[in-house]
Amino acid sequence: MPAQLATISEDFHAMEQRDRLQLLLEYANELPALPEHYREDPTLFERVEECQSPVFLFVDVDDDSRVHVFATAPAEAPTTRGFASILVQGLEGLSTAEVLATPGDFPQTLGLTALVSPLRIRGMTAMLARIKRQVRERIAG
C-alpha cells in the first residue's frame, strides 16, 4: 500500500471507533477544489454510478508519470465526499505504478465497515477502481 494511504489508514485506526466518523467528516471538508481549467470542462469527469450521491472523477498523469486525481461530491453527502477526499489526497502525486499497485480493498482497511453501510464502502471501492482504470487508460493513450 502506498505510504500516503497507509498513513491515512493508520490515522483512522489510531482513533476510537466512534471518533472515526468525525475524521471522515474532516476529510469531507478537505476535498480540494477543482482547478479552474477543469471546472470549465465537466465532460472530462466520469460519474461513479455505484455511489448513491453524484460523484465525478478525473485522473491526469503528468509527464513525470505522476498521478493527479480530481473529484467532485456534494457537500450534502459528507460520507461520500470524505471517501473521495481520502482518495484524492492519498493518491495525489504518486507514480502510476504506485496507484496501480494500491490494493483494491483499501476502503475496507479504514476501520469504517461497522460504521457505514456496505453500499458506501462499495462506492469507495468503485471510486478506486475507476481511478486505476483511468490511470491505465492514460498510460496506454
N, C-alpha and C positions, 0 to 999 in steps of 0.2 A: 504494500500500500504506500502511495506517495507520502512523504513526511508531512506535508500540509494537511492532508486528510487524516493521517494518524493523530496529529496534534488535536484536530477538531474532535475526533472520536474520544481521545483521552480526556479532553475538557468535559465532555458530556459524562463520562464515567467517573470523573472526579467529584461529581455532584450527587447529592441525594436524588433519588428518582423523582420526587415531587418538584424539585428545582429545575429539572431538565427542560420542562416545557417553557420556563421563563428564559432559559438560554436560547431555545429555539425561537422565541419571540424576539429576542435581541438580534438574532441573525436576520429575522424578517425585516427589522428596522434598518439593517445594514446592507440590504440589497443595493449594489451600486446602480446609480442612474445610467441610462444608456448614453453613450456619446452622441453628440448632435447628428453626425453623419448617419448613424443607424436609426435614430428617431425619424429621420426623413424618409426612410425606405423600409416600411414594415413588411414588405414582401420577402425580405431576407429571412425572416423569422419563421420557425416551424412550430406549430402548435403541438403540445404534448396531450394527445387525446385521452390518455389514461388518467389524467388529472381531472378532478371534478371542476376545479377552477381554471379559468383561461390562463395557461402558462405558455409562453413562447420563448424559444431558444434560438440562438445563433452562435456558431463557432467560427472563429477566424484563426488561421495558422499563419504566423508571420514568416519572413524569410529565414529566420533562425530556427524554424520548426518549433516555435513556442506557441502554446495554445492560449487563446483568449476566449472566454465564454461570456456571453451576454444573455440576460434573461429578463423577462417582464412577468410580473404576477401581481394581481390586485391587492391593495392594502387590506381589503376586507376578507382576504384568505391568508391569514398570518402563518398557518402551518405550512401551506404550500409555498408561500413566499419565503419562509425560513429555509425550507429544503432547497429551493432554487438558490438562495443566497449561499448556503453551505457549499453547494457545488461550484458556483461562480467563484467564490473566494478560495475554495480548496483546490481548484484545478488551474487557477489563473497563473500563467507564466510557466507551467510545466511543459516538458518536452512532449511531443506527440507519443513517444514510446511510453512515457510515464502515465499519460492519460489512458492509453490503450491497455496498459497493464493494471489499471485500477480494478480491483475485484468488483464484479457485478453486484455482489451482495453488500457493498459498502453501506447502504442505508440501514441494513439490519445490525450493523456494528455500533450504532449510536446509542443503543440502550433505550430506544423510544418505543419499541414494539408493544410494550404493555401500556403505553400512554396514548398512542394514536392508533387509529384504525388501520387494519391491514391494507385497506384501499389507499390510504395516504402513503404508506410505505411502498406500495406498488407504484404509485405515482412518481415517487422519488427515484425508484429503480428504473422506471421508464425514462425519466429525465437523463439519468446517467447513460442509459443505453443509446439514447438519441445523440447525446454529446459524443460518445465514442464512435457512433456511425458517421456523424458529420466529420469528425477528425479523419476517419478512414477515407471519406469522400474527398476531403481537401488534399490529402496526401496523393490520392490516385489522380486527382484532377490537375 
